[in-house]
Amino acid sequence: MAKYKVWIDRDQCISDMVCVALCPDVFEMNPDDNKSQIVEKWRTDPNNIAEGIIPEELKDCAEQAANSCPVSIIHVEEVKE
C-alpha cells in the first residue's frame, strides 16, 4: 500500500481552515498561531508540525484539501520506496 508525504508552507497559511474542514484526519489548527498543521499521529518528526506521512486511504481528502487551499500551500506526493 502506498504512502504519501504531506507538507504545509505554514509561513504562507492564512488560517481559513478549508483543509481542516475537508480533511480533519490529516489537518488541524495550531492553538498557538491558528495556522494549519499536520495531526500529530501522521508527523514524521515530533518537532516538525508541517510535515507528515499518511496512508493511501487519506490521500483523496488530503489532495482535496491541497486543491481547495486558496493560497496553494499544501503539497501531497507519493513516497517512493
Backbone torsions as a table, in degrees:
resi	resn	phi	psi	omega
1	MET	NA	134.2	-177.5
2	ALA	-72.1	153.6	173.5
3	LYS	-123.0	156.7	-175.0
4	TYR	-131.8	135.1	174.9
5	LYS	-86.5	132.4	177.0
6	VAL	-123.4	131.8	174.9
7	TRP	-143.2	154.3	-174.3
8	ILE	-123.6	134.8	170.7
9	ASP	-86.2	84.1	-172.3
10	ARG	-62.6	-26.3	179.7
11	ASP	-62.1	-26.5	-177.8
12	GLN	-99.3	-0.1	-177.5
13	CYS	-64.5	134.6	178.5
14	ILE	-107.2	10.1	172.4
15	SER	59.7	37.7	180.0
16	ASP	-84.6	-11.8	173.2
17	MET	69.9	14.3	177.5
18	VAL	-60.8	-41.8	-178.4
19	CYS	-62.8	-40.5	179.7
20	VAL	-67.9	-40.5	179.8
21	ALA	-65.2	-37.8	-176.6
22	LEU	-86.0	-27.9	-173.5
23	CYS	-147.9	67.0	-177.3
24	PRO	-68.5	-12.6	176.0
25	ASP	-74.5	-18.3	-177.8
26	VAL	-114.0	-37.5	-173.6
27	PHE	-114.8	147.0	174.6
28	GLU	-148.7	166.0	178.4
29	MET	-93.6	137.2	177.3
30	ASN	-75.7	127.6	-176.4
31	PRO	-70.1	-19.8	-178.2
32	ASP	-83.1	-41.7	-177.9
33	ASP	-119.3	0.9	178.1
34	ASN	57.9	33.7	174.6
35	LYS	-111.8	159.4	-179.1
36	SER	-65.0	146.9	174.2
37	GLN	-147.9	165.8	177.4
38	ILE	-80.8	137.6	176.4
39	VAL	-56.8	138.2	-173.4
40	GLU	-51.9	-38.2	-178.1
41	LYS	-54.1	-32.0	-173.7
42	TRP	-101.8	-4.4	-178.0
43	ARG	-66.5	140.4	178.0
44	THR	-84.7	-22.3	-179.8
45	ASP	-139.6	123.4	-177.9
46	PRO	-59.3	-20.9	180.0
47	ASN	-91.2	-3.4	-179.4
48	ASN	-118.7	97.5	-177.0
49	ILE	-80.1	-3.6	-175.3
50	ALA	-99.4	0.1	-174.7
51	GLU	-140.8	143.4	177.9
52	GLY	-160.2	171.8	176.0
53	ILE	-119.4	125.4	-177.7
54	ILE	-116.1	155.9	176.4
55	PRO	-77.3	165.5	-177.3
56	GLU	-57.3	-34.1	-177.4
57	GLU	-67.4	-14.2	177.2
58	LEU	-102.4	-1.2	-177.5
59	LYS	-59.0	-46.8	-175.8
60	ASP	-61.6	-45.4	-179.1
61	CYS	-69.5	-35.5	177.4
62	ALA	-64.7	-41.0	177.9
63	GLU	-68.0	-36.6	176.9
64	GLN	-63.1	-42.1	177.3
65	ALA	-63.1	-44.0	179.5
66	ALA	-61.7	-43.8	-179.1
67	ASN	-70.7	-23.3	-178.4
68	SER	-94.5	-11.4	-179.3
69	CYS	-62.9	122.9	-176.2
70	PRO	-67.7	-18.2	179.3
71	VAL	-112.8	7.8	173.5
72	SER	51.4	51.5	-177.0
73	ILE	-108.0	2.4	-179.7
74	ILE	-104.9	133.4	-176.8
75	HIS	-127.0	139.3	178.9
76	VAL	-132.9	127.2	175.9
77	GLU	-144.7	149.2	-179.8
78	GLU	-69.5	138.7	176.6
79	VAL	-82.8	122.8	178.9
80	LYS	-85.5	125.5	-178.7
81	GLU	-103.0	NA	NA
